[in-house]
Amino acid sequence: LVDMGAMYAPLVQSPADLYRFVTPMFLHMDLMHLGFNMVALYSVGEVLERTLGKGSYLALYFIAGITGNAVSYAADVLLAGASTSVFGLFVAVALLAVLHKGNRSLFTQYSKGMLGVIAVNVAYTLLVPNISVSGHLGGALGGLVAMFMIPAASLRVP
């Protein structure tokens, strides 16, 4: 995975190596890792894409992923996986009830449910070895920042 572009801080030595902040979002350690991330993307991606629009959804995905990879770079850990972006998407769903002006009851339900999902995933991240705490929490931070960058007027009711 390192040869394919996983985040590994010692190999980021020049601007030509900056691709390592993007490529880890598309690499996975094993099929179970890939499966967990694909299920998570499917479960939150649809509502976010319909609510934010394709462009804002894509920006959210990349901002969260790159932020998670940057935090992992600073923590000097090996990282691969869409989990950085997924954590950002989880936070985005949790924020929908706060930021969305229309259909609050629907988004409040999504947000409440997502807080439980986030709690379980944070516990899993902290308890299972070889999972990047820095990547997951960095991705969550990226999702938070990205959601406040998206104009509230552009949020649509799905």
C-alpha contacts under 8 A as a table, 3 or more apart, distances in Angstrom:
res1	aa1	res2	aa2	distance
1	L	4	M	4.91
1	L	5	G	6.35
1	L	6	A	5.45
1	L	27	L	7.26
1	L	29	M	7.72
1	L	80	A	7.54
2	V	5	G	5.31
2	V	6	A	4.71
2	V	7	M	7.13
2	V	8	Y	6.88
3	D	6	A	7.26
5	G	19	Y	7.33
5	G	20	R	5.39
5	G	23	T	5.59
5	G	24	P	6.37
6	A	20	R	6.09
6	A	23	T	6.42
6	A	24	P	4.76
6	A	27	L	7.02
6	A	78	L	6.99
6	A	79	L	5.80
6	A	80	A	5.19
7	M	20	R	5.27
7	M	21	F	6.59
7	M	23	T	7.88
7	M	24	P	6.03
7	M	69	N	6.77
7	M	72	S	7.59
7	M	73	Y	6.81
7	M	77	V	7.53
7	M	78	L	5.54
7	M	79	L	4.91
7	M	80	A	6.45
8	Y	11	L	5.80
8	Y	12	V	7.12
8	Y	20	R	7.75
8	Y	73	Y	6.83
8	Y	76	D	6.88
8	Y	77	V	6.30
8	Y	78	L	4.83
8	Y	79	L	6.72
9	A	12	V	5.37
9	A	73	Y	5.09
9	A	74	A	7.56
9	A	76	D	5.33
9	A	77	V	6.97
9	A	78	L	7.50
10	P	13	Q	7.04
10	P	76	D	7.73
11	L	17	D	7.24
12	V	15	P	7.93
12	V	17	D	5.10
12	V	18	L	6.75
12	V	20	R	7.39
13	Q	17	D	6.43
14	S	17	D	5.53
14	S	18	L	7.34
15	P	18	L	5.42
16	A	19	Y	7.18
17	D	20	R	6.06
18	L	21	F	5.77
18	L	22	V	7.83
19	Y	22	V	5.43
19	Y	23	T	6.14
20	R	23	T	5.37
20	R	24	P	6.50
21	F	24	P	6.78
21	F	65	G	7.95
21	F	66	I	5.44
21	F	69	N	5.45
21	F	70	A	6.53
22	V	25	M	5.94
22	V	26	F	7.89
22	V	62	F	7.74
22	V	65	G	7.21
22	V	66	I	6.01
22	V	69	N	7.65
23	T	26	F	5.59
23	T	27	L	6.80
24	P	27	L	5.12
24	P	28	H	7.65
24	P	69	N	7.58
24	P	79	L	6.57
24	P	80	A	4.33
24	P	81	G	5.46
24	P	82	A	7.10
25	M	65	G	6.32
25	M	80	A	6.42
25	M	81	G	4.90
25	M	82	A	4.24
25	M	83	S	7.44
25	M	84	T	7.19
25	M	85	S	7.18
26	F	80	A	7.53
26	F	81	G	6.10
26	F	82	A	6.14
27	L	80	A	5.33
27	L	81	G	5.15
27	L	82	A	7.34
28	H	31	L	7.41
28	H	33	H	6.12
28	H	34	L	5.68
28	H	80	A	5.42
28	H	81	G	4.64
28	H	82	A	7.51
29	M	33	H	6.23
29	M	34	L	7.58
29	M	80	A	6.62
29	M	81	G	7.17
30	D	33	H	5.35
30	D	34	L	6.38
31	L	34	L	4.96
31	L	35	G	5.97
32	M	35	G	4.92
32	M	36	F	6.15
33	H	36	F	5.33
33	H	37	N	6.36
33	H	81	G	7.57
34	L	37	N	5.27
34	L	38	M	6.11
34	L	81	G	7.48
35	G	38	M	5.10
35	G	39	V	6.16
36	F	39	V	5.32
36	F	40	A	6.21
37	N	40	A	5.04
37	N	41	L	6.04
37	N	81	G	7.86
37	N	82	A	6.24
37	N	83	S	6.23
37	N	86	V	6.98
38	M	41	L	5.02
38	M	42	Y	6.06
39	V	42	Y	5.11
39	V	43	S	6.09
40	A	43	S	5.14
40	A	44	V	6.32
40	A	45	G	7.86
40	A	86	V	6.77
41	L	44	V	5.56
41	L	45	G	5.08
41	L	86	V	6.47
42	Y	45	G	5.29
42	Y	46	E	6.46
43	S	46	E	6.82
44	V	47	V	5.86
44	V	48	L	6.30
44	V	89	L	6.92
44	V	90	F	7.12
44	V	93	V	7.20
45	G	48	L	5.17
45	G	49	E	5.87
45	G	89	L	7.49
46	E	49	E	5.25
46	E	50	R	6.22
47	V	50	R	5.26
47	V	51	T	6.01
47	V	158	P	6.96
48	L	51	T	5.02
48	L	52	L	5.69
48	L	53	G	7.63
48	L	57	Y	6.49
48	L	89	L	7.87
48	L	92	A	7.88
48	L	93	V	6.97
49	E	52	L	5.32
49	E	53	G	5.10
49	E	54	K	5.50
49	E	56	S	7.85
49	E	57	Y	5.31
50	R	53	G	5.48
50	R	54	K	7.49
50	R	156	R	7.06
50	R	157	V	7.71
50	R	158	P	5.54
51	T	155	L	5.42
51	T	156	R	4.60
51	T	157	V	5.83
51	T	158	P	5.62
52	L	55	G	7.76
52	L	56	S	5.56
52	L	57	Y	5.73
52	L	154	S	6.84
52	L	155	L	5.16
52	L	156	R	6.40
53	G	56	S	5.64
53	G	57	Y	6.00
53	G	155	L	7.69
53	G	156	R	7.76
54	K	57	Y	5.13
54	K	58	L	6.07
55	G	58	L	5.20
55	G	59	A	6.17
56	S	59	A	4.95
56	S	60	L	6.02
56	S	150	I	6.98
57	Y	60	L	5.04
57	Y	61	Y	6.21
58	L	61	Y	5.07
58	L	62	F	6.29
59	A	62	F	5.26
59	A	63	I	5.92
59	A	146	A	7.71
60	L	63	I	5.20
60	L	64	A	6.01
60	L	85	S	7.98
60	L	88	G	7.44
60	L	89	L	7.37
60	L	142	G	7.93
60	L	143	G	6.29
60	L	146	A	5.58
60	L	147	M	7.16
61	Y	64	A	5.44
61	Y	65	G	6.13
61	Y	85	S	5.22
61	Y	86	V	7.58
61	Y	88	G	7.09
61	Y	89	L	6.90
61	Y	143	G	7.72
62	F	65	G	5.00
62	F	66	I	5.85
62	F	85	S	6.76
63	I	66	I	5.31
63	I	67	T	5.94
63	I	85	S	7.70
63	I	142	G	5.71
63	I	143	G	6.95
63	I	146	A	6.49
64	A	67	T	5.20
64	A	68	G	6.12
64	A	84	T	6.26
64	A	85	S	4.78
64	A	86	V	7.87
64	A	87	F	7.58
64	A	88	G	4.96
64	A	89	L	7.65
64	A	138	G	7.42
64	A	139	G	4.49
64	A	140	A	6.65
64	A	141	L	7.12
64	A	142	G	3.99
64	A	143	G	4.84
64	A	146	A	7.29
65	G	68	G	5.13
65	G	69	N	6.15
65	G	82	A	7.05
65	G	83	S	7.73
65	G	84	T	4.69
65	G	85	S	4.12
65	G	86	V	7.86
65	G	88	G	7.44
65	G	139	G	5.57
65	G	142	G	7.27
66	I	69	N	4.98
66	I	70	A	6.00
66	I	84	T	7.75
66	I	85	S	7.88
66	I	139	G	7.54
66	I	142	G	7.78
67	T	70	A	4.98
67	T	71	V	6.21
67	T	84	T	7.80
67	T	138	G	5.62
67	T	139	G	5.65
67	T	141	L	7.35
67	T	142	G	5.21
68	G	71	V	5.20
68	G	72	S	6.20
68	G	84	T	5.01
68	G	85	S	7.38
68	G	134	S	6.87
68	G	135	G	4.32
68	G	136	H	6.25
68	G	137	L	6.86
68	G	138	G	3.87
68	G	139	G	4.00
68	G	140	A	7.53
68	G	141	L	7.74
68	G	142	G	6.87
69	N	72	S	4.95
69	N	73	Y	6.02
69	N	79	L	7.37
69	N	84	T	7.03
69	N	135	G	5.80
69	N	138	G	7.28
69	N	139	G	7.64
70	A	73	Y	4.89
70	A	74	A	6.28
70	A	135	G	7.99
70	A	138	G	7.59
71	V	74	A	5.04
71	V	75	A	6.20
71	V	134	S	5.83
71	V	135	G	6.20
71	V	138	G	5.45
72	S	75	A	4.87
72	S	76	D	5.94
72	S	77	V	5.64
72	S	78	L	7.56
72	S	79	L	7.02
72	S	132	S	7.43
72	S	134	S	5.20
72	S	135	G	5.15
72	S	138	G	7.51
73	Y	76	D	4.93
73	Y	77	V	6.46
75	A	134	S	6.79
77	V	132	S	7.36
78	L	132	S	8.00
79	L	132	S	6.76
79	L	135	G	7.34
81	G	84	T	6.99
82	A	85	S	5.43
82	A	86	V	6.13
83	S	86	V	4.71
83	S	87	F	6.00
83	S	135	G	7.53
83	S	136	H	6.27
83	S	139	G	7.62
84	T	87	F	5.53
84	T	88	G	6.65
84	T	135	G	5.38
84	T	136	H	4.97
84	T	137	L	7.69
84	T	138	G	6.92
84	T	139	G	4.28
84	T	140	A	7.27
85	S	88	G	5.05
85	S	89	L	6.27
85	S	139	G	5.56
85	S	140	A	7.79
85	S	143	G	7.63
86	V	89	L	4.95
86	V	90	F	6.22
86	V	139	G	7.37
87	F	90	F	5.00
87	F	91	V	6.37
87	F	118	I	7.75
87	F	136	H	5.89
87	F	137	L	7.34
87	F	139	G	5.40
87	F	140	A	4.85
87	F	143	G	7.27
88	G	91	V	5.21
88	G	92	A	6.18
88	G	139	G	4.87
88	G	140	A	4.19
88	G	141	L	6.82
88	G	142	G	5.91
88	G	143	G	3.66
88	G	144	L	6.80
89	L	92	A	4.87
89	L	93	V	6.26
89	L	140	A	7.63
89	L	143	G	6.07
90	F	93	V	5.30
90	F	94	A	6.32
90	F	114	M	6.46
90	F	117	V	7.87
90	F	118	I	6.66
90	F	140	A	7.47
90	F	143	G	7.85
91	V	94	A	4.97
91	V	95	L	6.23
91	V	114	M	7.81
91	V	118	I	7.72
91	V	140	A	5.93
91	V	143	G	5.87
91	V	144	L	6.18
92	A	95	L	5.13
92	A	96	L	6.41
92	A	143	G	5.77
92	A	144	L	6.44
92	A	147	M	6.06
93	V	96	L	5.25
93	V	110	Y	6.72
93	V	111	S	5.86
93	V	114	M	6.69
94	A	97	A	7.01
94	A	110	Y	6.88
94	A	111	S	3.97
94	A	112	K	6.92
94	A	114	M	5.53
94	A	115	L	6.30
95	L	98	V	5.33
95	L	99	L	6.18
95	L	111	S	6.51
95	L	144	L	7.98
95	L	147	M	7.65
96	L	99	L	5.20
96	L	100	H	5.41
96	L	107	F	5.84
96	L	108	T	7.57
96	L	110	Y	7.91
96	L	111	S	6.57
97	A	100	H	5.60
97	A	101	K	7.88
97	A	104	R	5.73
97	A	105	S	7.84
97	A	107	F	4.67
97	A	108	T	4.84
97	A	110	Y	7.80
97	A	111	S	6.14
98	V	101	K	7.91
99	L	152	A	6.30
100	H	103	N	7.70
100	H	104	R	6.92
100	H	107	F	7.70
100	H	152	A	6.42
100	H	155	L	6.43
101	K	104	R	6.61
101	K	152	A	7.68
102	G	156	R	7.93
102	G	157	V	6.51
103	N	106	L	5.72
103	N	107	F	6.66
103	N	157	V	6.73
104	R	107	F	5.14
104	R	108	T	5.78
105	S	108	T	5.03
105	S	109	Q	6.37
106	L	109	Q	5.37
106	L	110	Y	6.54
107	F	110	Y	4.93
107	F	111	S	5.94
108	T	111	S	5.01
108	T	112	K	6.05
109	Q	112	K	5.26
109	Q	113	G	6.16
110	Y	113	G	5.26
110	Y	114	M	6.06
111	S	114	M	5.05
111	S	115	L	6.34
112	K	115	L	5.33
112	K	116	G	7.03
113	G	116	G	5.53
113	G	117	V	6.63
114	M	117	V	4.86
114	M	118	I	6.02
115	L	118	I	5.08
115	L	119	A	6.17
116	G	119	A	5.05
116	G	120	V	6.22
117	V	120	V	5.25
117	V	121	N	6.15
118	I	121	N	5.10
118	I	122	V	6.01
119	A	122	V	5.18
119	A	123	A	6.17
120	V	123	A	5.16
120	V	124	Y	6.11
121	N	124	Y	4.92
121	N	125	T	5.98
122	V	125	T	4.95
122	V	126	L	6.21
123	A	126	L	5.17
123	A	127	L	6.05
124	Y	127	L	5.18
124	Y	128	V	5.83
125	T	128	V	5.82
125	T	129	P	7.91
125	T	131	I	5.83
125	T	132	S	7.19
125	T	133	V	6.04
125	T	136	H	7.72
126	L	129	P	7.69
126	L	131	I	7.75
126	L	133	V	6.69
128	V	131	I	6.44
132	S	135	G	5.11
132	S	136	H	6.28
133	V	136	H	5.28
133	V	137	L	6.04
134	S	137	L	5.32
134	S	138	G	5.67
135	G	138	G	5.06
135	G	139	G	5.97
136	H	139	G	5.13
136	H	140	A	6.28
137	L	140	A	4.97
137	L	141	L	6.24
138	G	141	L	5.02
138	G	142	G	6.18
139	G	142	G	4.91
139	G	143	G	6.16
140	A	143	G	5.07
140	A	144	L	6.26
141	L	144	L	5.07
141	L	145	V	6.26
142	G	145	V	5.16
142	G	146	A	5.99
143	G	146	A	5.07
143	G	147	M	6.08
144	L	147	M	5.37
144	L	148	F	6.62
145	V	148	F	5.41
145	V	149	M	6.46
146	A	149	M	5.01
146	A	150	I	6.55
147	M	150	I	5.38
148	F	151	P	7.39
150	I	154	S	7.39
151	P	154	S	5.60
151	P	155	L	7.37
152	A	155	L	5.49
